[in-house]
Every structure is written in structure tokens, then in C-alpha cells.
Amino acid sequence: MDIATQIVGDILIVKLIGELDMHSVPGFRDKIIKVMDNNLLKHLVLNLKEVRFIDSSGLGAILGRYRYLNKKGGRVLLVGLKPQVAKIFKMAGILKIMKVYDSEKLAVQELDEGGLKNA
């Protein structure tokens, strides 16, 4: 799994490429925690356009970040789910608590332009 990060204000944008499974979750989790804690970031945008597969450990890692950030008043937004990944997220109930956007730009705008006021 390749992980690219970008910081925009108090938002961490993470672009994942490959598979988010039991083998890649520790690196994914460690990288996100390190970058968010070192930069005091509040929100997470996960770009999953290039994620081909996700298993229960991947879902668990994303839910863990959601719970952690939610307690601190932050949010996790998703970008570009492939149909097979979207199906897994829907079955797990994640789409009831996290919104999906077509682009990183739209997700960041949601956070910048009042999406938090309505949350």
C-alpha cells in the first residue's frame, strides 16, 4: 500500500493506493496518527479512489480514526469509493456515519464552508 499525505489547514488528506488489509493497516494507522498528532490536525479526508480491496482490519482502522476524531469534534470524510469498496462500506454501516465525495476538493470545501456548523 502506498500512502501520500497532504495538510490543508487543520485537515489531513490521505491518498491510499493498493489494498488496505491486515498487512498494511499497521503502517496506515501509524502514519495517520503520527502526522495528525505532530500537526494538531482535527479532520481526516481519506481518498480511496485507488483502493482495490479492504478487509475488516482496514474498516476497523478507519472506524478507529473516526471514533478518535469524533470525540475531539473532528470528522472523517471519504473520497471516491470504487463500487466493490463502497459495497463493503455500506454493508458495514460506515456510509451512515461518513459522507462520500467525488473529489478531495469537495470534501475540503465541506469542512471549510460550514459543514462543521451543521454536523
C-alpha positions as CSV (number, residue, x, y, z in Angstrom):
1,M,0.0,0.0,0.0
2,D,1.2,3.5,-0.9
3,I,0.2,6.4,1.4
4,A,0.5,10.0,0.4
5,T,-0.4,12.8,2.8
6,Q,-1.2,16.5,2.4
7,I,-2.1,19.0,5.0
8,V,-4.7,21.8,4.3
9,G,-5.4,23.9,7.4
10,D,-6.5,21.6,10.1
11,I,-7.3,18.8,7.6
12,L,-5.1,15.8,6.8
13,I,-5.8,14.4,3.3
14,V,-4.6,10.8,2.8
15,K,-4.5,9.2,-0.6
16,L,-4.3,5.4,-0.4
17,I,-3.2,3.2,-3.3
18,G,-3.5,-0.6,-3.2
19,E,-5.1,-2.8,-0.6
20,L,-6.0,-1.8,3.0
21,D,-5.8,-5.1,4.8
22,M,-4.3,-6.7,7.9
23,H,-0.8,-6.4,6.3
24,S,-1.0,-2.7,5.5
25,V,-3.1,-1.5,8.4
26,P,-0.3,-1.0,11.0
27,G,1.6,1.3,8.6
28,F,-1.6,3.1,7.7
29,R,-2.6,3.7,11.3
30,D,0.9,4.7,12.5
31,K,1.4,7.2,9.6
32,I,-2.0,8.9,10.2
33,I,-1.6,9.1,14.0
34,K,2.0,10.5,13.7
35,V,1.1,13.2,11.1
36,M,-2.2,14.2,12.8
37,D,-0.6,14.3,16.3
38,N,2.5,16.2,15.2
39,N,0.5,18.8,13.4
40,L,-2.5,19.1,15.8
41,L,-5.0,18.3,12.9
42,K,-8.7,18.0,13.5
43,H,-10.2,16.4,10.4
44,L,-9.3,13.5,8.0
45,V,-10.1,13.1,4.3
46,L,-9.5,9.6,3.0
47,N,-9.1,9.4,-0.8
48,L,-9.8,5.8,-1.6
49,K,-10.2,6.1,-5.4
50,E,-7.2,3.8,-5.9
51,V,-8.0,1.2,-3.1
52,R,-8.7,-2.1,-4.8
53,F,-9.6,-4.1,-1.6
54,I,-10.3,-3.5,2.0
55,D,-10.9,-6.1,4.7
56,S,-12.3,-6.0,8.3
57,S,-9.0,-4.8,9.7
58,G,-9.0,-1.9,7.2
59,L,-12.5,-1.0,8.2
60,G,-11.6,-1.2,11.8
61,A,-8.6,1.2,11.3
62,I,-10.9,3.7,9.6
63,L,-13.5,3.4,12.3
64,G,-10.9,3.8,15.0
65,R,-9.8,7.1,13.4
66,Y,-13.5,8.1,13.2
67,R,-14.1,7.5,16.9
68,Y,-11.0,9.2,17.9
69,L,-11.6,12.4,15.8
70,N,-15.3,12.4,16.6
71,K,-14.6,12.7,20.3
72,K,-12.4,15.7,19.6
73,G,-15.1,17.4,17.4
74,G,-13.4,16.3,14.1
75,R,-14.8,14.4,11.1
76,V,-13.7,11.8,8.7
77,L,-14.8,12.2,5.0
78,L,-14.3,9.7,2.2
79,V,-13.5,10.3,-1.4
80,G,-14.1,8.2,-4.5
81,L,-15.1,4.7,-3.4
82,K,-14.8,2.0,-6.1
83,P,-18.1,0.0,-6.3
84,Q,-16.7,-3.1,-4.6
85,V,-15.3,-1.0,-1.8
86,A,-18.5,1.1,-1.5
87,K,-20.4,-2.2,-1.1
88,I,-18.3,-3.2,1.8
89,F,-18.6,0.2,3.5
90,K,-22.4,0.1,3.0
91,M,-22.7,-3.4,4.4
92,A,-20.6,-2.4,7.5
93,G,-22.9,0.7,8.0
94,I,-20.0,3.1,7.6
95,L,-21.8,5.2,5.0
96,K,-24.4,6.1,7.7
97,I,-21.7,7.9,9.7
98,M,-19.3,9.1,7.0
99,K,-20.1,11.1,3.8
100,V,-18.6,10.2,0.4
101,Y,-17.4,12.9,-2.0
102,D,-16.3,12.8,-5.6
103,S,-13.2,14.8,-5.0
104,E,-10.8,15.9,-2.3
105,K,-11.7,19.5,-3.2
106,L,-15.4,18.9,-2.4
107,A,-14.6,17.2,0.8
108,V,-12.3,20.0,2.0
109,Q,-14.9,22.6,1.0
110,E,-17.4,20.7,3.1
111,L,-15.1,21.1,6.1
112,D,-14.1,24.7,5.3
113,E,-17.5,26.2,4.3
114,G,-19.7,25.3,7.2
115,G,-20.0,21.6,7.0
116,L,-18.9,21.6,10.7
117,K,-21.6,24.0,11.7
118,N,-24.3,21.6,10.5
119,A,-22.7,18.5,11.9
